[in-house]
Amino acid sequence: MTKITRTHLIKAIVAEEMRLLDQSTVNTESYAKTLGEAYKQWEHKASDELCLRYNKINNNTVTVSMLSHDA
């Protein structure tokens, strides 16, 4: 299995949130701002919260103990 890090989880979660945005109401400037805000939000979440959200998105069973340290 590929090593999974907090960074991997954060990027996957943020990508999903951005995918779900209503594209008809988002311009380039607001998209960039929203992306940055989403990344900051998830960057400060606890690892167990990241795992829960990641698992919900990907129908997976990643646990905190399975996470590798970010390099």
PEDACOR-V624196 format. One line per field, one symbol per residue. phi: phi as a letter, one per 20 degrees, with the letter a starting at -180 (. if undefined). burial: + if it has 16 or more other ideal C-beta (glycine too) atoms within 10 Angstrom, else -. A space follows every 10 residues. Layout:
phi->???
burial->???
This chain:
phi->.ffddggffg ffffgffffe ffffdddgff ffffffffff gffeffgfff fgfffffdlc cfdgfefeff f
burial->---+-+-+++ -+++--+--- ---------- ----+--++- -+--+----+ +-++------ -+----+--- -
